[in-house]
């Protein structure tokens, strides 16, 4: 997954339960990955604001995880991980 200026690519990612997804910062601006909606009982563990590097997150529950960049949320910088 890429964190670009100002969008996530791809916008939706399918993942298997127990897998780890990695976000890679590829733009010039500051961004974060903050989970807003997760399946009941799932962690909302999110990234810090940064301009480079990576963020990795494992998914132990099936369901839809919706996340945003809090800096650019109003500009539509949103994404989804669907775990099966």
C-alpha positions as CSV (number, residue, x, y, z in Angstrom):
1,X,0.0,0.0,0.0
2,X,1.3,3.5,-0.8
3,X,0.7,6.7,1.1
4,X,0.9,9.4,-1.6
5,X,0.0,13.1,-1.8
6,X,-3.0,13.0,-1.0
7,X,-4.4,9.5,-1.5
8,X,-3.9,5.9,-0.6
9,X,-3.1,3.4,-3.4
10,X,-4.8,1.1,-3.7
11,X,-7.9,2.6,-2.0
12,X,-9.2,-0.8,-1.0
13,X,-7.1,-3.9,-0.1
14,X,-8.2,-7.5,0.5
15,X,-6.2,-9.3,3.2
16,X,-6.4,-12.7,4.9
17,X,-7.0,-12.9,8.6
18,X,-3.7,-13.0,10.4
19,X,-1.8,-11.3,7.6
20,X,0.2,-8.1,7.9
21,X,-0.4,-5.1,5.6
22,X,2.4,-2.5,5.0
23,X,1.9,1.1,4.1
24,X,4.9,2.9,2.4
25,X,5.1,6.7,2.4
26,X,5.9,7.9,-1.1
27,X,4.9,11.5,-1.2
28,X,6.4,14.8,0.1
29,X,3.7,15.8,2.6
30,X,3.0,14.5,6.1
31,X,0.3,11.8,6.4
32,X,-0.9,9.2,8.9
33,X,-3.0,6.0,8.8
34,X,-5.7,6.3,11.5
35,X,-8.4,3.6,11.8
36,X,-11.9,5.1,12.3
37,X,-14.1,2.0,12.0
38,X,-13.1,-1.5,12.7
39,X,-15.0,-4.8,13.5
40,X,-16.3,-5.1,17.1
41,X,-13.4,-5.9,19.4
42,X,-10.7,-5.2,16.9
43,X,-7.7,-2.9,17.6
44,X,-7.7,0.6,16.2
45,X,-3.9,0.7,16.3
46,X,-2.8,3.4,13.9
47,X,0.4,5.2,12.6
48,X,1.9,8.4,13.7
49,X,2.1,11.4,11.4
50,X,5.2,11.2,9.2
51,X,6.7,12.1,5.8
52,X,8.6,8.9,5.1
53,X,9.0,5.3,6.2
54,X,6.5,2.5,6.7
55,X,3.7,1.4,8.9
56,X,2.8,-2.3,9.4
57,X,-0.4,-3.6,10.9
58,X,-1.7,-7.2,11.5
59,X,-5.4,-8.1,11.2
60,X,-6.7,-10.8,13.5
61,X,-10.4,-10.4,13.0
62,X,-12.5,-10.7,9.8
63,X,-14.4,-7.6,8.6
64,X,-14.0,-4.2,7.1
65,X,-11.4,-1.7,8.5
66,X,-11.9,1.9,7.4
67,X,-9.0,4.3,7.8
68,X,-8.1,7.9,6.9
69,X,-5.3,10.4,6.9
70,X,-6.4,12.8,9.6
71,X,-4.6,15.7,7.9
72,X,-6.3,15.2,4.5
73,X,-9.6,13.4,5.5
74,X,-11.7,16.3,4.3
75,X,-9.9,16.0,0.9
76,X,-11.1,12.4,0.7
77,X,-7.9,10.6,1.8
78,X,-9.6,7.4,2.9
79,X,-9.0,3.7,2.6
80,X,-10.3,0.3,3.4
81,X,-8.9,-3.1,4.3
82,X,-11.3,-6.0,3.9
83,X,-10.2,-9.0,5.9
84,X,-11.5,-12.5,5.3
